[in-house]
């Protein structure tokens, strides 16, 4: 049996247990993780404490973490001009035009100004895209 196949078998055996031995997993990952069967992503999740060592809890934990992430997105990534993110309030004299959804109309989507809520949204989307790419690389 080749060395590579032997390492894959070691990881397969270690990660197939009902309760993963984290000390053994650390020892195995010290010299690298074979890039097959999502071993790398699963090893990272376990060693960083994102998932617990008990296999039976992984599905529930992942569902909770994904729901929490979705909640963060809904709370933190708001459309520009939305009244909850502070935009659309004007300079205090109350003369800002507001549409039927409560969205301020003073900011233009093509504005590149540093105070533009649209510019902030587009920059945030670029950032979220990079996070999505990184998450895809380590996903199972």
Protein Blocks (a to p, Z undefined) as FASTA:
>chain_A
ZZklmmmmmmmmmmmpmbdcfklmmmmmmnopadehhlmmmmmmmmnomacfblklmmmm
mmmmmmmmmmmmmmmmccehiaklopanlnonopaccdfkopafkbcfkbcbfklmklmm
mmmmmmmmmmmmmmmmmmZZ
